[in-house]
Amino acid sequence: MTHIILDHMADKPQTNVHPIDPQDRHVARNTGMDFKPELFGGIRVNRSAVERRAATIGTRRTVKKQYQAAWLLRALTCIDLTTLAGDDTPGRVRRLCQKAKRPVRQDILEALGVAELGITTAAVCVYHNFIETAVNELQGSGIPVAAVSTGFPAGQIPMPLKLAQIKESVKAGASEIDIVISREKALCGDWSGLYEEVRAFRKACGEAHLKTILATGELATLSNVAKASWVCMMAGADFIKTSTGKESVNATLPYSLVMVRAIRDYYALTGFRIGYKPAGGISKSKEALNYLILMKEELGNHWLRPHLFRFGASSLLGDIERQLEHHVTGSYSAAFRHPNG
């Protein structure tokens, strides 16, 4: 079997180490900036143009054979392996953490020639009640625990409770906090109110990294998505994220294109690289490849590592492992051979 090069699309080989270690990130953390509505107030997004551009992402560029396997391994290292269900149990979370540490069967990794790279997923994302369980199970692995907060998924709780949730999750051991913005502020054009809200969230996070969920499917227009992206970055967000995964419309390539171009413009203005996380509905390897292509074309190789790009997904990992086995054996196996936990 021909061995693959995991990092053929980036600058140099790199295993998947702790994504928020400053020595790994190679970028300064976003400090935010003063609220300046003149920087985004005039944004008007042409939906037709965005949709036409997004439609070309999966058609103009393809990756095959060992290169496709390399890209899929890259996607795997950018997954926030997630369980956010009402019937979550400590046992389920522990199994998910074990899968995060060993996301692909050893025989497949050996056949691909990457068994010694220490490949893991980027993080494990859970509700607050399971932070301690996940931290204990992941101890020594270098894999961070992310926690959803601020009344996830709707965000319809008082501000003091939102701040208290963040602080308690950080205290419990979460090093990444996924918050939800107040959608009504975006829908009503209260951009200064949204800025102050996210700024307070950032302060409550302390050293933990802040991922702001826009719930793009509930923001009505692409212009609102672009403006909300700008406001969250101004307020100090480390990542902007599409969705909770609970909305009727979650991550899409048009939403993503608008958000990553906001990231590109913010970087050009400030020099700070903001991470991007599409979440919800991404379950197939082909979809994952499209998002990687989008990031490479719009933002470049810097954004193809877990400190600047994440998938909010769980079932995606199983499909990637299945595709990798097909690359090795030439046959597709049953899905039950690749459980997530």
N, C-alpha and C positions, 0 to 999 in steps of 0.2 A: 504494500500500500504506500502510495506517495505521501510523504509527510507534508504538512501545511505550515505556512508561516502565519502565526496568529496576527501579527501586527503589520501585514504587508501594506495596509492602507495608511499607516501612520509613520511617525518619524523613526521610532526605535522600538525594540522588543520591550514589553512591560507586562509583568504579571498583575493580577488584580489585587492590589494592596488596599489598605484602609483609605477610602476616598476622601476623607476630610483631614487627613494628616497634612499639615502645611508643607512638609518636605515633598509630598507626592503631588500636591495640587499645582505647584509652580505658578500660581496666580494669586494676586492680592485679593483678599475678601472684599466684597462690595461694601463700602461705607455708606452708600446712599448719598443724597444731596438735598439741598433745599427744594421745597415744592415750587416748581416753575411751570405753571400751566401753559405758558406760551410755547413750550417745547413739544407739546402733544395736542393742544386744544384744536389745532387746525387740521388734524388728521382726518382724511376721508378715504376709506378703503373701497376700491372698485372690486366688488364681489366677482363680477364676471372675469376680470383679469386674473384675480387670485385663483379662481377655480380652473381657468385654462392652464395656468402655470402648474398648479398642483396635479392636474391630470397628466402632465408629461413626466412626472418624477419616476413613475414605474415603467415608462415606455422608452425613454431615451437612453437609458443606461442599464446594463445587466451584468450580473456576476455569476460565473459558472464554476463547476467542479471544485478544485481545491480553494479557489478564491472565494467561492460562496461559503464553503465551510469556515474559512477564516473570518468572514464577515459575521457569520452566525455565532461564532465563538465570541467575537467582539460584542455582539448584541447581548449575549448571555451575561457577560461581565458588567453590563449596564442595567440589569434588571433589579428593581426593588421587589423582591419576592414578597408577596402580600397575602395576608388573610384578614379580611374585615367583615366577618359574618356574625350574625347574632348567635350562632351556635358554636362559636370558637371555644376551644377547650385548651388547657395547658398542654395536653398530649398532642393536639394538632399543631400548636405553636412549636413545640419541641421538634416534632417531625419536620416541620417546615424549615427550622433552623439547620437541621442535619442536611436537608436537601440543599440549602444555601451554601453549606461548606463543601458539599460534594454534588454539584449540580448535574454532572454527566457521569455515566458508568465508567469505571476505570478501564475496562477493555476497549471502549470506544476512544478514550483519551490516548491510550497506548497505541492504538492503530493509527491515530492522527499524528502521533509524534509530539504531543503536548502534555504528556502525563506529569512532567516535572515542573510545569509552570505555576502550579498552585491556583488554578482557576476557581473562582467562586462567583457568586452573584454579588451585586454592589451593596445591597443592604437587605434587611428584613423589616417589613412595615406591618405594624400591629396597632390595635387599640391600646389605650393607656393601661388597662387592667393586666395586659400581658407583657408589658415592658420588662419587668423583673425576670419573668420566665425566659424571655428571649435573650436578655443580657447574660443570664447565667449559662444558657445553652451555647451561646456564641463566644464565651470567654476564651481569650487566647487566639481567636480566629482572625481578628482584625476586621471583622464584618460589623458595621455599625447597625444600631437599631433605630428605625424611624418610627415615630408615633403620629397618628392623626390627632388633631386637636381643634379647639375653638368651636365646639359643637358640631363637629363633622357628622354627617355631610351637609346639613342645611345651614348651619351657622346661626340658627335662630335662638340664641341664648344671650343673656346680658354680657356686656363687655367685661365687668369684673370677673365673671365666671370663665370667660375665654382666657384672660390673662392668668387666672389661677390654674387652669388646665395646663397651659404651657409650662408654667413654673413647676408644677407637680410632675409633669412628664420628664422634664430635664432633671429634676431631683431624682427620679426613679432610674435614670440611666440612659434616656434617649439622647442621642447626639444629633438627630435631625428631627425637625418638627414640621409636619405638613399641615398648614392652616388653611381654612376656607375664608375667603373674603365675604363681606356683606354685599350680596349681589344688588340689594336695593340701592346702595350708594352709587354703584355704576349705572344702574338703570335710571336713576334720578339725576345723574350728572353731578353728584356730590363728590367730586374728585378730591377736594381738600380733606373731606371727612374720611375717605378711603385711605388717603396718604397718612393721616394721623393714626388711623386704626392699625395699619401695617407697621408703621414706625413703632407703635407701642408693642406690637407682637415681636418685632425684632429685638427691642430692648429686653423683653421678658425672656427671650431665648438665650441671652448671654452668649456663651461660646458655641451653643448648638446652632446648627445651620437651619435657616428658615426657607421652607419651600411653600410658596403661596399658590393656592389652588384658585383659579379664576372661575371655574364652572362655566366654561365658554359656551356650552349649549344653552345656558340660561341668560346670556348677556345680550341677546336680541340681534346685535349687528356686529360685523367684523370691525367696524370702527371702534365700538366699545371694547372689543377684545384688545385692539392695539393700544387704546388709551389706558385700560386697566393694566396692561403689561408695563407701560411706562411708569405709571404711578407706583406700582409695587416695586419696581427696580429703583426708582427714586427714593423710596422709603427704606431701602436696604435689603431687599430680598436677595437670597443667594441663588434661588431657583424660581422660575415661574413654571406653573404646571397647568395643564388643560382642565382636568376634571377630577371629580371624586370617584368616578366609576359608577355612580348611582343615578346620574342624570339620564334622561331619555336619549340624548346625543352626547357622546363623550369625545375622545380624541379623533380628529380628522386631519387630513393633510392641509386643507385650506386654513383651518384654525392655526395649525402648526406653522404654516408659512408666514402668517401675519405675526405670530409671536416671535419666531426666530429672526425676522427682519427687524422687529423692535429691539431684540437683543443685539443685533449687529449695529444698529444705529446708536444704541446706548453705549456700546463698547467704543465706537468711533468717537463719541463725545467725551467719555469719562476715562477710558482705558481699563474699565472693569469688565471682566468676563462673567456673564450671568449664565447659570445652568438652565437647561430646559428638560421638562419631563412630560411627555405625552402619557396619558393614563386612561384606561377604560376602553374595552373593546378591541385591544390589540392582542390577538391570540394566535396568529399564524406567522410563520417565519417570513413569508413573502412580504407581509405588512411591515415587519420589523426592518427588513432590508430597505424598504421604501423610506422609512424614517431615517435610517443611517445615511442613505443617499442624500436626502434633504439636508441633513446636518453638514455633510461634507461639502455639498455644493454651495450652501448659503453661508456657512460659518467657518468651514475648514477643519483640518485635522485636529486642532486643539479641542474641539467639541466632541471628539469621538472616544472619550474616556469617561469613566463613571463620576469623576469630580465635576463634570460639566454636562453630562447627559445621562438620563435614566428612563427606563420604561417602568411605568406603574402596571405591573402584570403578575399573573400567577400561571395561567394556563399556557402562556407563551413559552415558558421554559420547557414544558413537555413536548411541544411541537418542534422546538429547536433540537432537543435531544433526539427526537425521532428522525429528523432530517439528517443529523450528523451520522446516525446509525445507517441510514440509507446511503450516505456518501461512502461509508466504510464497506458495507456488505452488498450494496446494489438492490436491497429489498427493504420495503417498509414493514415495520413491526407493528403489532397492536399497541394502542395507546396505553394499555395497562402495564406495559413493560417499562414505562417511564413515569411513574407516579411522582407528584410534587411533594409528597410527605409520607 
